[in-house]
Amino acid sequence: MGLLVDIAIATRVGEKPVNTLVSRCRLMVQVSGVRWRAMAAFISITDIGAIRTLVMSNPGRRNAVPPTGWQELADAFGQFEVSPQRVLVIRGADGDFCAGADMNRSVVATPSAADNAARMRRTNAAAIALHRLSKPTIAAVDGGAVGAGMNLALGCDVIIATERSRFSEIFVKRGLTVDFGGTWLLPRLVGLARARELALTGRVFDAGEALAYGMISSVVETEELDAEVSELAESLAAGAPLAQAIIKRALDRSSSMTFEQALSFEEQAQAILLGSEDLAEGAAAFVEKRDAEFRGR
């Protein structure tokens, strides 16, 4: 019964009460059919059709996340979940993805364990909000993706990186353990042995290595990143939202389910989708030799 409840929840895309989200929007204007949301200092959001792009920016700090940035990210992920947009692209400004938490001295010198725990709860809230998204996410990585910045990318469904991208679980070199879900995400992508090596050394590795490890989906030339991400985002946006939500949930749980449990999940999920309007639209589009127009119902 638990599986069926989970699937039912996963299919109710967009039904999360809006009043549970904290809106941090400061400004909204309409420019040539593109909706721009200028949020707090760290992130900005652009909607073009079904695709939302979130850009992290911390000039001079390689887009390291400031103390207030974790809440901004958590809020932005929650707002995307209830928005009409179907795909979220996450990227960094000025030639870097994200250098993780901003580790300047004023931030590091927190006075108590309670303050440190509260800080980590804010970080974890952002990681959980990203992980729980029912819609596809893409990390467009250029330059450095380090520490929590690397794990932010790993939390996305697809990672496209430029040939100049560099990755590192740098925590150990700062006297810290891996966070932002890296201890869960990394071994599932690269295997436990490689995850141990990368996390225990904190060494920097390039996009070619990341691709060979199965950590990212593709490597492109820097000038080709925008086009590759746009093409993928359009393809994902044309997909069936209910099916995508269930596929994400099933794959996330696959490593902790037996084969029989996976089959049971698939059985119950398919039973729900076979009664959906999206299934009827997909079948009609196939017969009529046209592109389907899925509505998530």
C-alpha positions as CSV (number, residue, x, y, z in Angstrom):
1,M,0.0,0.0,0.0
2,G,2.9,2.3,0.8
3,L,4.2,2.1,-2.8
4,L,0.8,2.9,-4.2
5,V,0.4,6.0,-2.0
6,D,3.9,7.1,-3.0
7,I,3.1,6.7,-6.7
8,A,-0.2,8.6,-6.2
9,I,1.7,11.4,-4.5
10,A,4.3,11.4,-7.3
11,T,1.6,11.8,-9.9
12,R,-0.1,14.8,-8.4
13,V,2.2,17.2,-10.1
14,G,1.6,20.8,-9.0
15,E,-0.8,20.1,-6.1
16,K,1.6,21.1,-3.3
17,P,-0.2,24.0,-1.5
18,V,1.3,27.3,-2.5
19,N,1.1,28.6,1.0
20,T,3.8,26.1,2.1
21,L,6.4,27.9,0.0
22,V,8.2,31.0,1.0
23,S,8.3,33.4,-2.0
24,R,11.5,35.5,-2.1
25,C,10.7,37.3,-5.4
26,R,11.6,40.9,-5.3
27,L,10.7,42.0,-8.8
28,M,8.8,40.6,-11.8
29,V,8.6,42.2,-15.2
30,Q,7.6,41.1,-18.7
31,V,10.2,41.5,-21.4
32,S,9.4,40.2,-25.0
33,G,7.4,37.3,-23.7
34,V,10.0,36.2,-21.2
35,R,9.2,36.4,-17.6
36,W,12.1,37.5,-15.4
37,R,12.2,37.1,-11.7
38,A,14.9,39.0,-9.9
39,M,15.2,37.2,-6.6
40,A,17.7,37.9,-3.8
41,A,21.3,38.6,-4.6
42,F,22.5,35.0,-5.2
43,I,20.1,33.6,-7.8
44,S,18.1,34.9,-10.7
45,I,15.4,33.0,-12.6
46,T,14.2,33.2,-16.2
47,D,11.2,31.5,-17.7
48,I,11.0,30.9,-21.5
49,G,8.1,28.7,-22.4
50,A,8.1,25.5,-20.5
51,I,11.8,25.9,-19.4
52,R,13.0,27.6,-16.3
53,T,16.6,28.6,-15.9
54,L,18.2,29.3,-12.5
55,V,21.5,31.1,-12.5
56,M,23.7,31.3,-9.4
57,S,26.0,34.4,-9.2
58,N,28.5,35.4,-6.5
59,P,31.0,37.5,-8.4
60,G,34.6,37.0,-7.4
61,R,33.7,33.9,-5.3
62,R,33.1,31.5,-8.2
63,N,29.5,31.4,-7.4
64,A,30.0,30.1,-3.9
65,V,26.8,29.9,-2.0
66,P,26.5,32.7,0.7
67,P,24.7,31.9,4.0
68,T,21.4,33.2,2.7
69,G,21.8,31.3,-0.6
70,W,20.7,27.9,0.7
71,Q,17.2,29.2,1.6
72,E,17.0,31.0,-1.8
73,L,17.8,27.7,-3.5
74,A,15.3,25.8,-1.4
75,D,12.6,28.3,-2.1
76,A,13.4,28.4,-5.8
77,F,13.1,24.6,-6.1
78,G,9.8,24.7,-4.2
79,Q,8.4,27.4,-6.5
80,F,9.5,25.5,-9.6
81,E,7.6,22.4,-8.4
82,V,4.3,24.2,-8.4
83,S,5.0,26.3,-11.5
84,P,3.7,25.6,-15.0
85,Q,7.3,25.2,-16.2
86,R,8.3,21.6,-16.9
87,V,12.1,21.6,-16.9
88,L,14.6,23.4,-14.6
89,V,18.1,24.2,-15.9
90,I,20.7,25.1,-13.2
91,R,23.8,26.9,-14.1
92,G,26.4,29.4,-12.8
93,A,27.4,32.9,-14.0
94,D,30.7,34.1,-15.3
95,G,32.4,30.8,-16.3
96,D,31.9,28.7,-13.2
97,F,29.1,26.5,-11.9
98,C,29.4,26.7,-8.1
99,A,32.3,26.5,-5.6
100,G,30.1,25.1,-2.8
101,A,29.6,27.0,0.4
102,D,31.2,30.4,0.7
103,M,34.0,29.7,3.2
104,N,35.2,33.2,4.1
105,R,36.4,33.7,7.6
106,S,33.3,35.5,8.9
107,V,31.1,32.6,7.8
108,V,33.4,29.8,9.2
109,A,33.8,31.4,12.6
110,T,30.3,30.5,13.9
111,P,30.2,30.6,17.7
112,S,28.4,27.3,18.6
113,A,27.5,23.8,17.6
114,A,23.8,24.9,17.6
115,D,24.6,27.6,15.1
116,N,26.5,25.1,12.9
117,A,23.7,22.6,13.1
118,A,21.2,25.3,12.0
119,R,23.4,26.2,9.1
120,M,23.5,22.6,8.0
121,R,19.8,22.3,8.2
122,R,19.5,25.2,5.7
123,T,21.9,23.4,3.4
124,N,20.0,20.1,3.8
125,A,16.7,21.8,3.1
126,A,18.0,22.9,-0.3
127,A,19.3,19.5,-1.1
128,I,16.0,17.8,-0.1
129,A,14.0,20.3,-2.1
130,L,16.0,19.5,-5.2
131,H,15.9,15.8,-4.7
132,R,12.1,15.8,-4.3
133,L,11.3,17.6,-7.5
134,S,9.0,15.6,-9.7
135,K,10.1,17.4,-12.8
136,P,13.3,17.0,-14.9
137,T,16.4,19.0,-13.9
138,I,19.5,19.7,-15.9
139,A,22.9,20.9,-14.6
140,A,24.7,23.0,-17.2
141,V,28.2,22.9,-15.8
142,D,31.0,25.2,-17.0
143,G,34.2,25.8,-15.0
144,G,34.4,24.7,-11.4
145,A,31.8,22.5,-9.7
146,V,33.3,22.0,-6.3
147,G,32.2,20.6,-2.9
148,A,28.5,21.3,-2.4
149,G,28.5,22.8,-5.9
150,M,29.5,19.4,-7.4
151,N,26.8,17.7,-5.3
152,L,24.2,20.2,-6.4
153,A,25.0,19.2,-10.0
154,L,24.9,15.5,-9.0
155,G,21.4,16.1,-7.6
156,C,20.1,17.0,-11.1
157,D,18.7,14.4,-13.4
158,V,21.1,15.1,-16.3
159,I,24.6,16.8,-16.2
160,I,26.0,18.4,-19.3
161,A,29.5,19.8,-18.8
162,T,32.0,21.7,-21.0
163,E,35.5,20.4,-21.7
164,R,36.9,23.0,-19.3
165,S,34.8,21.9,-16.4
166,R,36.5,20.7,-13.2
167,F,35.0,18.7,-10.3
168,S,36.0,18.0,-6.7
169,E,34.6,16.7,-3.5
170,I,37.0,19.1,-1.9
171,F,35.6,18.8,1.7
172,V,38.4,16.7,3.1
173,K,40.9,19.4,2.1
174,R,39.0,21.8,4.3
175,G,38.7,19.5,7.3
176,L,35.0,18.7,6.5
177,T,32.9,15.7,5.5
178,V,30.9,15.5,2.3
179,D,27.5,17.2,2.4
180,F,24.6,18.3,0.2
181,G,23.8,14.6,-0.3
182,G,27.1,13.7,-1.8
183,T,27.5,10.6,0.4
184,W,24.3,9.3,-1.1
185,L,24.6,10.6,-4.7
186,L,28.2,9.9,-5.6
187,P,28.5,6.2,-4.9
188,R,25.2,5.6,-6.8
189,L,26.7,7.3,-9.9
190,V,30.4,6.1,-9.9
191,G,30.4,3.1,-7.6
192,L,31.6,2.8,-4.0
193,A,35.3,2.3,-4.7
194,R,35.6,5.4,-7.0
195,A,33.4,7.4,-4.6
196,R,35.8,6.6,-1.7
197,E,38.8,7.6,-3.8
198,L,37.3,10.9,-4.9
199,A,35.9,11.8,-1.4
200,L,38.9,10.8,0.6
201,T,41.4,12.6,-1.6
202,G,39.3,15.6,-2.6
203,R,41.3,15.7,-5.8
204,V,40.2,17.8,-8.8
205,F,39.3,15.8,-11.9
206,D,38.2,17.0,-15.3
207,A,35.0,16.5,-17.4
208,G,36.6,13.6,-19.4
209,E,37.2,11.6,-16.2
210,A,33.7,12.5,-14.9
211,L,32.2,11.1,-18.2
212,A,34.3,8.0,-18.0
213,Y,33.1,7.4,-14.4
214,G,29.5,7.7,-15.5
215,M,29.0,10.8,-13.3
216,I,27.9,13.1,-16.1
217,S,25.9,12.6,-19.3
218,S,28.0,14.4,-21.9
219,V,30.9,16.7,-22.5
220,V,30.7,19.5,-25.1
221,E,32.7,22.4,-26.3
222,T,32.2,25.6,-24.2
223,E,30.5,27.4,-27.1
224,E,28.1,24.5,-27.7
225,L,26.8,24.3,-24.1
226,D,23.8,26.6,-24.6
227,A,22.6,24.8,-27.7
228,E,23.0,21.3,-26.2
229,V,21.2,22.3,-23.0
230,S,18.4,24.0,-24.9
231,E,17.9,20.9,-27.2
232,L,17.8,18.6,-24.2
233,A,15.5,20.9,-22.2
234,E,13.0,21.1,-25.1
235,S,13.0,17.4,-25.5
236,L,12.3,16.9,-21.8
237,A,9.6,19.6,-21.8
238,A,7.8,17.7,-24.5
239,G,7.6,14.5,-22.4
240,A,4.7,13.2,-20.3
241,P,4.9,14.9,-16.9
242,L,3.2,12.1,-14.9
243,A,5.4,9.4,-16.4
244,Q,8.5,11.5,-15.8
245,A,7.6,12.0,-12.1
246,I,7.1,8.3,-11.6
247,I,10.3,7.3,-13.5
248,K,12.3,9.7,-11.3
249,R,10.8,8.2,-8.1
250,A,11.4,4.6,-9.3
251,L,15.0,5.2,-10.3
252,D,15.8,7.0,-7.0
253,R,14.5,3.9,-5.1
254,S,15.9,1.2,-7.4
255,S,19.0,0.5,-5.4
256,S,17.1,-0.1,-2.2
257,M,14.4,-2.3,-3.7
258,T,14.5,-6.0,-4.5
259,F,13.7,-7.0,-8.1
260,E,10.2,-8.1,-6.9
261,Q,9.6,-4.8,-5.2
262,A,10.7,-2.9,-8.4
263,L,8.2,-5.0,-10.4
264,S,5.5,-4.2,-7.8
265,F,6.2,-0.5,-8.1
266,E,6.1,-0.7,-11.9
267,E,2.8,-2.6,-11.8
268,Q,1.1,-0.1,-9.6
269,A,2.6,2.9,-11.5
270,Q,1.6,1.5,-14.9
271,A,-1.9,0.8,-13.6
272,I,-2.3,4.5,-12.7
273,L,-0.8,5.8,-16.0
274,L,-2.9,3.5,-18.1
275,G,-5.9,5.4,-16.9
276,S,-4.4,8.9,-17.6
277,E,-5.3,11.4,-20.2
278,D,-1.6,11.5,-21.2
279,L,-1.8,7.9,-22.2
280,A,-4.8,8.6,-24.4
281,E,-3.0,11.5,-26.0
282,G,0.2,9.5,-26.5
283,A,-1.7,6.8,-28.3
284,A,-3.7,9.2,-30.4
285,A,-0.5,11.0,-31.4
286,F,1.1,7.7,-32.5
287,V,-1.9,6.8,-34.6
288,E,-2.1,10.3,-36.2
289,K,1.7,10.5,-36.7
290,R,2.1,13.8,-34.8
291,D,3.8,15.0,-31.7
292,A,1.9,14.4,-28.5
293,E,0.8,17.3,-26.4
294,F,0.9,16.0,-22.8
295,R,-0.9,17.9,-20.1
296,G,0.1,16.0,-17.0
297,R,-3.3,14.6,-16.4
